[in-house]
Amino acid sequence: MPTLAALITYYRGTDADDMAAALESLAAQTRPAESIVIVRDGPVEAATRDVVKRFLDAHPEADHVKLTQNRGAGPALVEGMRHVDAEWVARLDSDDVATPGRFERQLAYLEEHPGVDVLGTALREFDDEVFRETGSLERAARGVRTLPENHPQIVRYARLNSPVNHPSVMMRTAAARRAGGYRDVHLMEDYDLWARMLATGARFHNLPEPLTWFRTSPAQTGRRTGWDMFAAERTMQRNLVSYGLVSKPRAILNCLVRSAYRLLPTALLERAYALLFHRRGTTDAASGAGEAAD
């Protein structure tokens, strides 16, 4: 049987209730991970510390890695990966929720398709404000964020955009390390890793089922339009050229297109985001999404 580690990071901005929901969803997996690596990225609020302490007390399989200073998502993930000792590693963000059958479903697919190194899934988006008012993920559900499924489609898509939903991913630890693992690429640490893994021959696939609940909020939209994001775009395009995924002219075009859509008014930005990420409606009850407890 393959071994699995789950990797989650948190920092000062992490809400205690969000962290509790994320950790509980990892503990509730029908096929639990053998280990859970939790990385604290610098000092955090007391309420969030208490949530993590209670979880650690109840789950001896969890490993708590503490960084004394806030270093950002990339360095926190680098440190977390140093503590992963499993064939596969699954990611979850501290404000998202994994459905109970997520790990079981992904591992089953990977056993049936041994050539795959990176397996993502669709995400079921939910409205943060509605969820806080109702306490129900189902009532807060919005669209389903999907990405291309098979490897050739993923390779083409990666030339323009990140081809895997990061909070949904399960990846072969050795393949990630062979590509150099996570790096400190501000706001783009996941895209940068996928690009390097593609360049080093890793095989990708995305499942169409939404196996992770993905939190959405106005603050999230704001993060896509900050000046830091424009600088990150330039860095990422330079990286894509150096990895051999795109030409310099294509990188310039990508940077112009991706930066231009971030300058749109909020309503148009949301529409562009929906088109870019192939988000569809919620009228169909996608497999796996309904498993999460309210």
C-alpha positions as a Python dict, from the first residue, in 0.01 Angstrom:
ca = {
    (1, 'M'): (0, 0, 0),
    (2, 'P'): (133, 347, -83),
    (3, 'T'): (209, 581, 205),
    (4, 'L'): (59, 930, 219),
    (5, 'A'): (139, 1254, 399),
    (6, 'A'): (-87, 1560, 412),
    (7, 'L'): (78, 1903, 410),
    (8, 'I'): (-87, 2221, 536),
    (9, 'T'): (61, 2561, 628),
    (10, 'Y'): (-79, 2852, 827),
    (11, 'Y'): (28, 3204, 927),
    (12, 'R'): (-88, 3511, 1120),
    (13, 'G'): (-371, 3579, 875),
    (14, 'T'): (-523, 3232, 919),
    (15, 'D'): (-865, 3235, 1083),
    (16, 'A'): (-892, 2991, 1375),
    (17, 'D'): (-1231, 2852, 1265),
    (18, 'D'): (-1106, 2805, 909),
    (19, 'M'): (-799, 2619, 1036),
    (20, 'A'): (-1014, 2398, 1256),
    (21, 'A'): (-1238, 2304, 963),
    (22, 'A'): (-939, 2226, 739),
    (23, 'L'): (-769, 2008, 1001),
    (24, 'E'): (-1092, 1828, 1088),
    (25, 'S'): (-1144, 1746, 722),
    (26, 'L'): (-801, 1582, 712),
    (27, 'A'): (-879, 1377, 1022),
    (28, 'A'): (-1216, 1270, 876),
    (29, 'Q'): (-1073, 1107, 561),
    (30, 'T'): (-1207, 759, 484),
    (31, 'R'): (-847, 674, 393),
    (32, 'P'): (-642, 882, 638),
    (33, 'A'): (-289, 998, 570),
    (34, 'E'): (-17, 821, 766),
    (35, 'S'): (118, 1161, 867),
    (36, 'I'): (1, 1522, 868),
    (37, 'V'): (270, 1789, 841),
    (38, 'I'): (150, 2124, 978),
    (39, 'V'): (379, 2424, 919),
    (40, 'R'): (340, 2741, 1124),
    (41, 'D'): (478, 3027, 914),
    (42, 'G'): (587, 3265, 1189),
    (43, 'P'): (392, 3397, 1491),
    (44, 'V'): (14, 3345, 1487),
    (45, 'E'): (-287, 3454, 1692),
    (46, 'A'): (-359, 3275, 2020),
    (47, 'A'): (-692, 3135, 1897),
    (48, 'T'): (-525, 2968, 1599),
    (49, 'R'): (-245, 2832, 1819),
    (50, 'D'): (-509, 2676, 2043),
    (51, 'V'): (-682, 2510, 1748),
    (52, 'V'): (-357, 2353, 1632),
    (53, 'K'): (-260, 2245, 1985),
    (54, 'R'): (-591, 2065, 2035),
    (55, 'F'): (-550, 1890, 1703),
    (56, 'L'): (-195, 1783, 1782),
    (57, 'D'): (-303, 1649, 2121),
    (58, 'A'): (-570, 1436, 1954),
    (59, 'H'): (-359, 1324, 1656),
    (60, 'P'): (-14, 1192, 1741),
    (61, 'E'): (52, 1123, 1372),
    (62, 'A'): (71, 1499, 1310),
    (63, 'D'): (408, 1675, 1290),
    (64, 'H'): (418, 2046, 1382),
    (65, 'V'): (693, 2249, 1214),
    (66, 'K'): (743, 2600, 1356),
    (67, 'L'): (913, 2882, 1167),
    (68, 'T'): (1015, 3167, 1397),
    (69, 'Q'): (950, 3432, 1131),
    (70, 'N'): (687, 3468, 859),
    (71, 'R'): (866, 3371, 540),
    (72, 'G'): (578, 3324, 297),
    (73, 'A'): (401, 3027, 142),
    (74, 'G'): (692, 2908, -72),
    (75, 'P'): (952, 2882, 208),
    (76, 'A'): (692, 2733, 444),
    (77, 'L'): (614, 2460, 191),
    (78, 'V'): (986, 2400, 135),
    (79, 'E'): (1027, 2339, 507),
    (80, 'G'): (718, 2122, 521),
    (81, 'M'): (839, 1900, 239),
    (82, 'R'): (1159, 1834, 434),
    (83, 'H'): (940, 1659, 691),
    (84, 'V'): (747, 1447, 440),
    (85, 'D'): (849, 1081, 451),
    (86, 'A'): (584, 919, 233),
    (87, 'E'): (546, 811, -128),
    (88, 'W'): (268, 1064, -187),
    (89, 'V'): (195, 1407, -44),
    (90, 'A'): (-147, 1576, -50),
    (91, 'R'): (-192, 1950, -13),
    (92, 'L'): (-472, 2144, 152),
    (93, 'D'): (-491, 2516, 224),
    (94, 'S'): (-578, 2627, 575),
    (95, 'D'): (-905, 2793, 465),
    (96, 'D'): (-1035, 2504, 251),
    (97, 'V'): (-1204, 2174, 334),
    (98, 'A'): (-1134, 1830, 190),
    (99, 'T'): (-1434, 1602, 129),
    (100, 'P'): (-1414, 1281, 334),
    (101, 'G'): (-1347, 1056, 36),
    (102, 'R'): (-1087, 1273, -133),
    (103, 'F'): (-771, 1080, -39),
    (104, 'E'): (-935, 742, -100),
    (105, 'R'): (-1053, 848, -446),
    (106, 'Q'): (-719, 997, -548),
    (107, 'L'): (-513, 702, -425),
    (108, 'A'): (-746, 459, -603),
    (109, 'Y'): (-692, 646, -929),
    (110, 'L'): (-316, 655, -880),
    (111, 'E'): (-302, 281, -813),
    (112, 'E'): (-494, 221, -1136),
    (113, 'H'): (-270, 465, -1329),
    (114, 'P'): (86, 413, -1200),
    (115, 'G'): (238, 648, -1459),
    (116, 'V'): (73, 957, -1308),
    (117, 'D'): (290, 1173, -1080),
    (118, 'V'): (57, 1467, -1010),
    (119, 'L'): (-317, 1426, -958),
    (120, 'G'): (-541, 1726, -910),
    (121, 'T'): (-918, 1749, -889),
    (122, 'A'): (-1189, 2004, -950),
    (123, 'L'): (-1281, 2236, -663),
    (124, 'R'): (-1628, 2308, -530),
    (125, 'E'): (-1627, 2680, -455),
    (126, 'F'): (-1820, 2814, -157),
    (127, 'D'): (-1903, 3165, -47),
    (128, 'D'): (-1722, 3255, 275),
    (129, 'E'): (-1987, 3504, 391),
    (130, 'V'): (-2279, 3266, 334),
    (131, 'F'): (-2093, 2984, 507),
    (132, 'R'): (-2025, 3198, 814),
    (133, 'E'): (-2393, 3296, 828),
    (134, 'T'): (-2537, 2948, 777),
    (135, 'G'): (-2264, 2703, 879),
    (136, 'S'): (-2359, 2498, 572),
    (137, 'L'): (-2117, 2424, 290),
    (138, 'E'): (-2403, 2305, 72),
    (139, 'R'): (-2596, 2631, 113),
    (140, 'A'): (-2278, 2831, 49),
    (141, 'A'): (-2187, 2631, -265),
    (142, 'R'): (-2111, 2825, -581),
    (143, 'G'): (-1944, 2703, -899),
    (144, 'V'): (-1711, 2415, -971),
    (145, 'R'): (-1361, 2515, -1073),
    (146, 'T'): (-1237, 2264, -1330),
    (147, 'L'): (-917, 2235, -1528),
    (148, 'P'): (-808, 2024, -1828),
    (149, 'E'): (-804, 1653, -1745),
    (150, 'N'): (-547, 1464, -1952),
    (151, 'H'): (-173, 1521, -1974),
    (152, 'P'): (-150, 1671, -2328),
    (153, 'Q'): (-427, 1920, -2243),
    (154, 'I'): (-253, 2006, -1916),
    (155, 'V'): (78, 2068, -2093),
    (156, 'R'): (-90, 2312, -2334),
    (157, 'Y'): (-282, 2486, -2056),
    (158, 'A'): (33, 2525, -1843),
    (159, 'R'): (175, 2761, -2105),
    (160, 'L'): (-86, 3017, -2000),
    (161, 'N'): (-200, 2930, -1651),
    (162, 'S'): (-142, 2704, -1353),
    (163, 'P'): (-276, 2363, -1464),
    (164, 'V'): (-359, 2213, -1123),
    (165, 'N'): (-582, 2335, -840),
    (166, 'H'): (-319, 2353, -566),
    (167, 'P'): (-546, 2275, -265),
    (168, 'S'): (-661, 1958, -442),
    (169, 'V'): (-328, 1809, -545),
    (170, 'M'): (-174, 1475, -456),
    (171, 'M'): (177, 1432, -595),
    (172, 'R'): (455, 1176, -596),
    (173, 'T'): (710, 1302, -345),
    (174, 'A'): (1009, 1177, -544),
    (175, 'A'): (890, 1349, -862),
    (176, 'A'): (845, 1680, -681),
    (177, 'R'): (1191, 1654, -529),
    (178, 'R'): (1344, 1556, -863),
    (179, 'A'): (1214, 1887, -1004),
    (180, 'G'): (1359, 2082, -712),
    (181, 'G'): (1048, 2098, -493),
    (182, 'Y'): (875, 2419, -395),
    (183, 'R'): (1072, 2742, -428),
    (184, 'D'): (1024, 3095, -301),
    (185, 'V'): (832, 3224, -604),
    (186, 'H'): (602, 3482, -449),
    (187, 'L'): (231, 3408, -512),
    (188, 'M'): (324, 3152, -780),
    (189, 'E'): (500, 2876, -585),
    (190, 'D'): (255, 2611, -704),
    (191, 'Y'): (254, 2714, -1072),
    (192, 'D'): (633, 2727, -1065),
    (193, 'L'): (653, 2373, -925),
    (194, 'W'): (409, 2233, -1183),
    (195, 'A'): (608, 2397, -1464),
    (196, 'R'): (936, 2246, -1343),
    (197, 'M'): (775, 1904, -1294),
    (198, 'L'): (640, 1914, -1648),
    (199, 'A'): (984, 2014, -1773),
    (200, 'T'): (1142, 1717, -1594),
    (201, 'G'): (896, 1465, -1740),
    (202, 'A'): (633, 1426, -1468),
    (203, 'R'): (290, 1306, -1586),
    (204, 'F'): (-21, 1498, -1480),
    (205, 'H'): (-394, 1431, -1460),
    (206, 'N'): (-696, 1617, -1318),
    (207, 'L'): (-1009, 1442, -1195),
    (208, 'P'): (-1337, 1617, -1283),
    (209, 'E'): (-1491, 1550, -941),
    (210, 'P'): (-1479, 1842, -694),
    (211, 'L'): (-1312, 1671, -397),
    (212, 'T'): (-1215, 1988, -209),
    (213, 'W'): (-1428, 2280, -96),
    (214, 'F'): (-1259, 2606, -201),
    (215, 'R'): (-1338, 2926, -8),
    (216, 'T'): (-1414, 3241, -210),
    (217, 'S'): (-1445, 3599, -82),
    (218, 'P'): (-1402, 3964, -194),
    (219, 'A'): (-1060, 3964, -24),
    (220, 'Q'): (-952, 3681, -250),
    (221, 'T'): (-1045, 3885, -558),
    (222, 'G'): (-844, 4174, -418),
    (223, 'R'): (-536, 3954, -382),
    (224, 'R'): (-551, 3880, -755),
    (225, 'T'): (-523, 4251, -840),
    (226, 'G'): (-251, 4379, -605),
    (227, 'W'): (76, 4520, -736),
    (228, 'D'): (257, 4220, -589),
    (229, 'M'): (65, 4003, -832),
    (230, 'F'): (186, 4202, -1134),
    (231, 'A'): (547, 4157, -1021),
    (232, 'A'): (481, 3787, -963),
    (233, 'E'): (346, 3756, -1319),
    (234, 'R'): (669, 3890, -1464),
    (235, 'T'): (878, 3654, -1255),
    (236, 'M'): (665, 3355, -1347),
    (237, 'Q'): (682, 3427, -1719),
    (238, 'R'): (1061, 3453, -1700),
    (239, 'N'): (1062, 3117, -1525),
    (240, 'L'): (845, 2956, -1792),
    (241, 'V'): (1093, 3069, -2056),
    (242, 'S'): (1388, 2932, -1859),
    (243, 'Y'): (1211, 2596, -1815),
    (244, 'G'): (1150, 2575, -2189),
    (245, 'L'): (770, 2581, -2167),
    (246, 'V'): (715, 2905, -2360),
    (247, 'S'): (911, 3134, -2593),
    (248, 'K'): (1003, 3490, -2498),
    (249, 'P'): (736, 3641, -2729),
    (250, 'R'): (474, 3409, -2579),
    (251, 'A'): (584, 3506, -2228),
    (252, 'I'): (541, 3875, -2311),
    (253, 'L'): (193, 3808, -2452),
    (254, 'N'): (101, 3599, -2145),
    (255, 'C'): (212, 3876, -1913),
    (256, 'L'): (10, 4137, -2102),
    (257, 'V'): (-304, 3924, -2116),
    (258, 'R'): (-288, 3801, -1756),
    (259, 'S'): (-211, 4150, -1624),
    (260, 'A'): (-479, 4318, -1836),
    (261, 'Y'): (-760, 4103, -1703),
    (262, 'R'): (-658, 4191, -1346),
    (263, 'L'): (-727, 4558, -1427),
    (264, 'L'): (-1091, 4488, -1510),
    (265, 'P'): (-1373, 4615, -1284),
    (266, 'T'): (-1467, 4359, -1019),
    (267, 'A'): (-1777, 4225, -1196),
    (268, 'L'): (-1590, 4173, -1522),
    (269, 'L'): (-1290, 4031, -1336),
    (270, 'E'): (-1512, 3766, -1177),
    (271, 'R'): (-1651, 3679, -1520),
    (272, 'A'): (-1303, 3655, -1670),
    (273, 'Y'): (-1190, 3442, -1379),
    (274, 'A'): (-1482, 3205, -1433),
    (275, 'L'): (-1396, 3166, -1802),
    (276, 'L'): (-1025, 3127, -1739),
    (277, 'F'): (-1071, 2848, -1488),
    (278, 'H'): (-1351, 2669, -1676),
    (279, 'R'): (-1591, 2714, -1388),
    (280, 'R'): (-1938, 2570, -1449),
    (281, 'G'): (-2264, 2599, -1258),
    (282, 'T'): (-2374, 2414, -949),
    (283, 'T'): (-2699, 2267, -1073),
    (284, 'D'): (-2539, 1924, -1110),
    (285, 'A'): (-2454, 1750, -786),
    (286, 'A'): (-2094, 1663, -867),
    (287, 'S'): (-1954, 1344, -722),
    (288, 'G'): (-1783, 1386, -387),
    (289, 'A'): (-1893, 1741, -310),
    (290, 'G'): (-2193, 1631, -109),
    (291, 'E'): (-1979, 1419, 121),
    (292, 'A'): (-1858, 1712, 329),
    (293, 'A'): (-2042, 1761, 654),
    (294, 'D'): (-2206, 2096, 719),
}
